Amino acid sequence: MPELPDVEIFKRYLDATALHQEIVEIRVHDERVLEDVSAAVLQRRVTGRRLESSARHGKHLFAALGGDDGWLMLHFGMSGYLRYF
């Protein structure tokens, strides 16, 4: 299970590699990880946006979407990790 230091490392990785980059595609391999949104809705809301900043609160990682479109909340569960291509 990712612990607090792991989530901080994920935050630093996101800050160093993904901030201000346009999101061109979202892939959801298992829709069960999404709570109140479908993969199609997530794709529509996030594609074309940029991650402007990030914050960590406990084991949650938040990424602010450009254009005041809210936040993307990430939780890594028992064996999660962050991949960026």
N, C-alpha and C positions, 0 to 999 in steps of 0.2 A: 504494500500500500504506500503510495507516495506520502511522505511526511512533509512537514512545514519547510525544511530546507530544500526538498525536491521542488516544491511549488515555487519557491523563491528562485530557484535555478530556471524553471520554466518561464517565469516572468522575465528574468534577465535575458533569456534566449529570445523571447518574443520581442522585447525592447530592442535588442541588437539586430534582429533579422527581419522582423515583419512590420514594424511601425512605418506608417506613411506609404506602404506598398498597397497597390490596388488588389483587392481580392477578386480573382477571375473565376474561381470555381470552389464549390463546397462539396465534399463527398461525405455522406453519412452511411457508414457500413452497417449500422444496426440502429434502426429508428427507436428501439426501446430506450436508448440513452437520452432521447429528447422527451421533455415532460409535456409542455403545453403547446407545442408547435410541431408541425409536420416537416419532413425534410424539404418538401417543395416550398413551403413558406419560408423556412430558414434560408434556402438558396436564393429566393427572390429578395428577401430583406437584406442579405449580406453581400451578395455579388455586386461588384462595382464600387463598393465602399472601401474606405481605408481605416485601418486601426490607428487612432490618433494618440492614445495613451493607454497605460495599463495600471492596474492596482491589484494588490493581493490583500485578502482579508481571510485570515486563517488558511484553510485548505482550498479556498475559492480564488480563482484568478479572473479578473474582470478586464475586458478590453473595450475601450470607448470607440464606437463607430463614428466616423466623420459625418458632419452634417446634422448634428444633434439627433441622430437616429437611435440613441440609446446605447446600451452596453451588451456585449456578448459575455455571458457568464460561463466559465469553464470549471468543472470539477472532475478530478481524475480518477475517482472511484478506487477500486482495489488494485488495479494494475495499469492505470492510465498513463499516458505520456503525451507530449506535444510534438507533432510533426508539421513541418512547414516546407513546402516545395515551391 
